[in-house]
Amino acid sequence: MSQLPTLSATEISSERLLLRRELHEADREEFIELHTDPEVQAYLGGPQPRSDVEQRFDAVITANATSHTSTPGNYVIADNTTNRLIGLLKLVRRSIDAPGHVTEDGEELELGYVLRRSAWGAGFALEAATAVLRAAADEFPDQPVLIPTQTANKRSLKLAARLGFRPVSTFEHYGAEQTLCTAPLAMFQI
């Protein structure tokens, strides 16, 4: 596991969203929907069995209650008015063992996001990613950021381009071609 730092912010706000580290019990049904929806999970290995997702949710809730900390770099994307979960976002260190890197020593920051289908097309992924990248730019301005995604996932590649990421390579992983996109974190400084 990497010893390099990840984003320290526990909450990040934007115009319509609140990115929060903690998963709440009230997030249960939306979390389950996110992981069991075949369309949402189409490029992420397919839908997961509800019982597995419920167990994972319970484990995270229990870990949050006992440790009083949540996993650095992982955020719930919530509506800032209702605090309802609309997606998940991560900005974590990419494992040196994972394929796809742009630096020799690896462990660059990796951005990933997934939204409930009902939130698609409203600009939430762009808004959430921009907010977290701006916060990270204040802490790590000289870092490259990666977005690895299945080459077939045209929506994700389009979002990466809108964020200013550019494709730099492809590689095979999870039985499919992946496209690696990158951008310097400094470009998100305000």
WOLIN-V62961 format. One record per residue. N is the residue number from 1. RES is the residue in one small letter. SS is DSSP state (hx for helix, st for strand, lp for the rest). OMEGA is omega in radians with two decimals (NA if undefined). Layout:
N & RES & SS & OMEGA
N & RES & SS & OMEGA
This chain:
1 & m & lp & -3.07
2 & s & lp & 3.02
3 & q & lp & 3.12
4 & l & lp & -3.08
5 & p & lp & 2.99
6 & t & lp & -3.10
7 & l & lp & -3.05
8 & s & lp & -3.08
9 & a & lp & 3.08
10 & t & lp & 3.06
11 & e & st & 3.09
12 & i & st & -3.14
13 & s & st & 2.99
14 & s & lp & -3.07
15 & e & lp & -3.07
16 & r & lp & -2.96
17 & l & st & 2.94
18 & l & st & 3.03
19 & l & st & -3.10
20 & r & st & -3.12
21 & r & lp & -3.02
22 & e & lp & 2.99
23 & l & lp & -3.11
24 & h & lp & 3.08
25 & e & hx & 3.14
26 & a & hx & 3.14
27 & d & hx & -2.97
28 & r & hx & -3.02
29 & e & hx & 3.12
30 & e & hx & 3.10
31 & f & hx & 3.14
32 & i & hx & 3.11
33 & e & hx & -3.12
34 & l & hx & -3.06
35 & h & hx & -3.12
36 & t & hx & -3.12
37 & d & lp & -3.10
38 & p & lp & -3.14
39 & e & lp & 3.12
40 & v & lp & -3.05
41 & q & lp & -3.05
42 & a & lp & -3.10
43 & y & lp & -3.08
44 & l & lp & 3.10
45 & g & lp & 3.11
46 & g & lp & -3.12
47 & p & lp & 3.14
48 & q & lp & 3.11
49 & p & lp & -3.11
50 & r & hx & -3.10
51 & s & hx & 3.10
52 & d & hx & -3.13
53 & v & hx & 3.10
54 & e & hx & 3.11
55 & q & hx & 3.13
56 & r & hx & 3.11
57 & f & hx & 3.14
58 & d & hx & 3.13
59 & a & hx & 3.13
60 & v & hx & 3.13
61 & i & hx & 3.12
62 & t & hx & 3.13
63 & a & hx & 3.12
64 & n & hx & -3.11
65 & a & hx & -3.08
66 & t & hx & -3.08
67 & s & hx & -3.10
68 & h & lp & 3.03
69 & t & lp & 3.07
70 & s & lp & -3.07
71 & t & lp & 3.13
72 & p & lp & 3.08
73 & g & lp & 3.11
74 & n & st & -3.07
75 & y & st & 2.91
76 & v & st & 3.00
77 & i & st & -3.08
78 & a & st & 3.00
79 & d & st & -3.05
80 & n & lp & 3.07
81 & t & lp & -3.07
82 & t & lp & -3.05
83 & n & lp & -3.13
84 & r & lp & -3.14
85 & l & st & 3.03
86 & i & st & 3.12
87 & g & st & 3.10
88 & l & st & 3.13
89 & l & st & 3.05
90 & k & st & 2.97
91 & l & st & -3.01
92 & v & st & 3.07
93 & r & st & 3.10
94 & r & lp & -3.13
95 & s & lp & 3.10
96 & i & lp & -3.13
97 & d & lp & 3.14
98 & a & lp & 3.07
99 & p & lp & 3.06
100 & g & lp & 3.09
101 & h & lp & 3.08
102 & v & lp & 3.06
103 & t & lp & -3.09
104 & e & lp & -3.10
105 & d & lp & 3.06
106 & g & lp & -3.12
107 & e & lp & 3.03
108 & e & lp & 3.03
109 & l & st & 3.13
110 & e & st & 3.11
111 & l & st & 3.06
112 & g & st & -3.10
113 & y & st & 3.05
114 & v & st & -3.12
115 & l & st & 3.00
116 & r & lp & -3.08
117 & r & hx & -3.14
118 & s & hx & -3.13
119 & a & hx & -3.13
120 & w & lp & 3.00
121 & g & lp & -3.11
122 & a & lp & 3.14
123 & g & lp & -3.10
124 & f & hx & -3.14
125 & a & hx & 3.10
126 & l & hx & -3.12
127 & e & hx & -3.13
128 & a & hx & -3.13
129 & a & hx & 3.12
130 & t & hx & -3.13
131 & a & hx & -3.10
132 & v & hx & 3.12
133 & l & hx & 3.07
134 & r & hx & 3.10
135 & a & hx & -3.14
136 & a & hx & -3.14
137 & a & hx & 3.09
138 & d & hx & -3.12
139 & e & hx & -3.02
140 & f & lp & -3.00
141 & p & lp & -3.07
142 & d & lp & -3.08
143 & q & lp & 2.93
144 & p & st & 3.07
145 & v & st & -3.13
146 & l & st & 2.91
147 & i & st & 3.00
148 & p & st & 3.13
149 & t & st & 3.07
150 & q & st & -3.14
151 & t & lp & 3.13
152 & a & lp & -3.11
153 & n & lp & -3.06
154 & k & hx & 3.12
155 & r & hx & -3.14
156 & s & hx & 3.10
157 & l & hx & 3.10
158 & k & hx & 3.11
159 & l & hx & 3.10
160 & a & hx & 3.12
161 & a & hx & 3.12
162 & r & hx & 3.10
163 & l & hx & -3.13
164 & g & lp & 3.09
165 & f & lp & 3.10
166 & r & st & 3.11
167 & p & st & -3.13
168 & v & st & 3.13
169 & s & st & 3.00
170 & t & st & 3.10
171 & f & st & 3.10
172 & e & st & 3.07
173 & h & st & -3.11
174 & y & lp & 3.09
175 & g & lp & -3.13
176 & a & st & 3.07
177 & e & st & 3.10
178 & q & st & 3.03
179 & t & st & 3.11
180 & l & st & 3.10
181 & c & st & -3.13
182 & t & st & 3.06
183 & a & st & 3.04
184 & p & st & -3.12
185 & l & hx & -3.12
186 & a & hx & -3.12
187 & m & hx & 3.13
188 & f & hx & 3.10
189 & q & lp & 3.14
190 & i & lp & NA
